[in-house]
Amino acid sequence: MTKSAAPKRHLPTSPFKAPVAPPLKHFAVGDRVTHDLFGLGRVIGIEDGIAALVDFGPTQERILSPYAKMSKL
């Protein structure tokens, strides 16, 4: 029997700092990007907060948010 791990919560009285959430990545049409799997590309479409359509040359891919493997150049 396995338990599902609940996210740890931060108590206000704790002497340790609360973990900081990484900032959300925002992309705009025309941005040059790099992806760990697909390589270099250019954003050609945005679905607000859901996905980005990126042209990687031979293929066009729909990359879902939170864009973990994609970064802006």
ROSE-4610 file (N, C-alpha, C; in Angstrom, 1 decimal, always signed):
// ROSE-4610
residu = [M/M/M/T/T/T/K/K/K/S/S/S/A/A/A/A/A/A/P/P/P/K/K/K/R/R/R/H/H/H/L/L/L/P/P/P/T/T/T/S/S/S/P/P/P/F/F/F/K/K/K/A/A/A/P/P/P/V/V/V/A/A/A/P/P/P/P/P/P/L/L/L/K/K/K/H/H/H/F/F/F/A/A/A/V/V/V/G/G/G/D/D/D/R/R/R/V/V/V/T/T/T/H/H/H/D/D/D/L/L/L/F/F/F/G/G/G/L/L/L/G/G/G/R/R/R/V/V/V/I/I/I/G/G/G/I/I/I/E/E/E/D/D/D/G/G/G/I/I/I/A/A/A/A/A/A/L/L/L/V/V/V/D/D/D/F/F/F/G/G/G/P/P/P/T/T/T/Q/Q/Q/E/E/E/R/R/R/I/I/I/L/L/L/S/S/S/P/P/P/Y/Y/Y/A/A/A/K/K/K/M/M/M/S/S/S/K/K/K/L/L/L]
num = [1/1/1/2/2/2/3/3/3/4/4/4/5/5/5/6/6/6/7/7/7/8/8/8/9/9/9/10/10/10/11/11/11/12/12/12/13/13/13/14/14/14/15/15/15/16/16/16/17/17/17/18/18/18/19/19/19/20/20/20/21/21/21/22/22/22/23/23/23/24/24/24/25/25/25/26/26/26/27/27/27/28/28/28/29/29/29/30/30/30/31/31/31/32/32/32/33/33/33/34/34/34/35/35/35/36/36/36/37/37/37/38/38/38/39/39/39/40/40/40/41/41/41/42/42/42/43/43/43/44/44/44/45/45/45/46/46/46/47/47/47/48/48/48/49/49/49/50/50/50/51/51/51/52/52/52/53/53/53/54/54/54/55/55/55/56/56/56/57/57/57/58/58/58/59/59/59/60/60/60/61/61/61/62/62/62/63/63/63/64/64/64/65/65/65/66/66/66/67/67/67/68/68/68/69/69/69/70/70/70/71/71/71/72/72/72/73/73/73]
x = [+0.8/+0.0/+0.9/+0.7/+1.5/+0.6/+1.3/+0.6/+1.0/+0.1/+0.4/+1.1/+2.1/+2.8/+2.1/+1.7/+1.1/+2.1/+1.9/+2.9/+3.1/+4.4/+4.7/+4.3/+3.7/+3.3/+4.2/+4.3/+5.2/+4.5/+5.0/+4.3/+4.9/+4.0/+4.5/+5.5/+5.5/+6.4/+7.7/+7.9/+9.1/+10.3/+11.5/+12.7/+13.3/+12.8/+13.3/+12.4/+13.1/+12.4/+11.4/+10.3/+9.4/+10.0/+9.8/+10.3/+9.7/+10.5/+10.0/+9.7/+8.5/+8.0/+8.8/+9.3/+9.9/+8.9/+9.4/+8.5/+8.0/+6.8/+6.2/+6.9/+7.1/+7.7/+6.7/+7.0/+6.1/+6.8/+6.1/+6.6/+5.7/+6.3/+5.5/+5.8/+4.9/+5.0/+6.3/+7.2/+8.4/+9.6/+9.4/+10.5/+11.3/+12.7/+13.5/+13.7/+13.5/+13.6/+14.5/+14.8/+15.5/+14.8/+14.7/+14.0/+15.0/+14.9/+15.9/+15.7/+14.6/+14.4/+14.4/+13.8/+13.6/+14.6/+15.4/+16.4/+15.9/+16.5/+16.2/+14.9/+14.2/+12.9/+12.4/+11.3/+10.7/+9.2/+8.7/+7.3/+6.4/+5.4/+4.6/+3.1/+2.8/+1.5/+1.5/+0.5/+0.4/-1.1/-1.3/-2.6/-2.4/-3.0/-2.8/-2.8/-1.6/-1.4/-1.6/-1.7/-2.0/-0.8/-0.5/+0.6/+1.1/+2.3/+2.9/+3.1/+2.8/+3.1/+4.5/+5.4/+6.8/+7.2/+7.8/+8.4/+9.8/+10.1/+11.5/+12.2/+11.7/+12.3/+11.5/+11.9/+11.2/+9.9/+9.7/+8.4/+7.9/+6.6/+5.9/+5.4/+5.7/+5.2/+4.4/+3.5/+2.7/+3.3/+3.9/+4.6/+3.7/+3.3/+2.4/+3.0/+2.3/+2.8/+2.9/+3.9/+4.8/+6.1/+6.2/+7.4/+8.7/+8.7/+9.8/+11.1/+11.0/+12.2/+12.5/+11.8/+12.0/+12.4/+13.3/+13.8/+14.0/+13.8/+13.9/+15.4/+15.8/+17.1/+17.3]
y = [-1.2/+0.0/+1.2/+2.1/+3.3/+4.6/+5.5/+6.8/+7.8/+8.7/+9.8/+10.9/+11.4/+12.5/+13.8/+14.3/+15.6/+16.7/+17.8/+18.9/+19.4/+19.7/+20.2/+21.6/+21.9/+23.3/+24.0/+25.3/+26.1/+26.7/+26.5/+27.1/+28.5/+29.5/+30.9/+31.0/+30.1/+30.2/+29.5/+28.9/+28.2/+29.1/+28.7/+29.5/+29.4/+28.5/+28.4/+29.2/+29.6/+30.4/+29.5/+30.1/+29.4/+29.2/+28.0/+27.8/+28.8/+29.3/+30.3/+29.6/+29.9/+29.3/+30.0/+29.2/+29.9/+30.7/+31.9/+32.7/+32.0/+32.3/+31.7/+32.3/+31.4/+31.8/+32.4/+33.5/+34.2/+34.3/+33.9/+34.0/+34.8/+35.4/+36.2/+35.7/+36.0/+35.6/+36.3/+35.5/+36.0/+35.8/+35.3/+35.1/+33.9/+34.0/+32.8/+32.0/+30.7/+29.8/+28.6/+27.9/+26.7/+25.6/+24.4/+23.3/+22.2/+21.5/+20.4/+19.3/+19.0/+17.9/+18.4/+19.5/+19.9/+20.9/+21.5/+22.5/+23.9/+24.6/+26.1/+26.2/+27.3/+27.5/+28.9/+29.3/+30.6/+30.4/+31.2/+31.1/+31.7/+31.0/+31.5/+31.6/+31.2/+31.3/+31.1/+31.7/+31.6/+31.3/+30.4/+30.2/+30.6/+31.7/+32.3/+31.3/+31.1/+30.3/+28.8/+28.4/+27.0/+26.4/+27.0/+26.4/+27.4/+27.1/+27.9/+27.0/+27.6/+26.9/+27.4/+26.4/+26.8/+26.1/+26.9/+26.4/+26.0/+24.7/+24.3/+23.9/+24.5/+24.2/+23.1/+21.9/+20.8/+20.5/+20.8/+20.5/+21.7/+21.7/+22.7/+21.9/+22.4/+21.6/+22.6/+22.0/+22.7/+22.3/+23.3/+23.1/+23.6/+22.7/+23.0/+23.7/+24.6/+25.3/+24.3/+24.4/+25.5/+25.6/+25.0/+25.1/+24.7/+23.6/+23.2/+23.0/+22.5/+22.2/+23.3/+24.4/+25.5/+26.8/+27.5/+28.8/+29.8/+31.1/+32.1/+32.5/+32.8/+33.1/+34.6]
z = [+0.0/+0.0/+0.0/-0.9/-1.0/-0.7/-0.1/+0.3/-0.8/-1.1/-2.0/-1.1/-1.6/-0.9/-1.0/+0.2/+0.2/+0.2/-0.4/-0.5/+0.9/+1.2/+2.6/+2.7/+3.8/+4.0/+4.9/+4.8/+5.6/+6.7/+7.9/+9.1/+9.3/+9.7/+9.8/+11.0/+12.0/+13.1/+12.8/+11.7/+11.3/+11.2/+11.7/+11.6/+10.1/+9.3/+8.0/+7.0/+5.9/+4.9/+4.1/+3.7/+2.8/+1.5/+0.8/-0.5/-1.5/-2.4/-3.3/-4.6/-5.1/-6.4/-7.6/-8.5/-9.7/-10.5/-11.0/-11.8/-13.0/-13.4/-14.6/-15.9/-16.9/-18.1/-19.0/-19.6/-20.6/-21.9/-23.0/-24.3/-25.2/-26.2/-27.1/-28.5/-29.4/-30.8/-31.4/-32.0/-32.5/-31.7/-30.4/-29.5/-30.0/-30.0/-30.3/-29.0/-29.1/-28.0/-28.3/-27.2/-27.3/-26.5/-27.0/-26.3/-26.1/-25.0/-24.7/-25.7/-26.3/-27.2/-28.6/-29.0/-30.4/-30.9/-30.0/-30.4/-30.5/-31.5/-31.7/-32.4/-32.1/-32.7/-32.5/-33.1/-33.0/-32.7/-31.7/-31.3/-32.4/-32.9/-33.9/-33.5/-32.3/-31.7/-30.2/-29.6/-28.1/-27.7/-26.9/-26.2/-24.8/-24.4/-23.1/-21.9/-21.3/-20.2/-20.4/-21.6/-21.9/-22.7/-23.8/-24.7/-25.6/-26.2/-27.3/-28.5/-29.7/-30.9/-31.4/-31.6/-31.9/-33.2/-34.1/-35.3/-35.1/-35.2/-35.0/-36.4/-37.4/-38.8/-39.4/-39.3/-40.0/-39.4/-38.1/-37.4/-36.7/-36.4/-35.6/-34.4/-33.2/-32.0/-31.1/-30.4/-29.4/-28.0/-27.4/-26.1/-25.0/-24.1/-23.0/-21.9/-21.2/-20.0/-18.9/-18.1/-17.7/-18.4/-19.6/-20.5/-19.8/-19.1/-18.3/-19.1/-20.3/-21.1/-22.1/-22.1/-23.1/-22.4/-23.0/-22.5/-23.6/-23.2/-24.2/-24.4/-25.7/-26.0/-25.9]
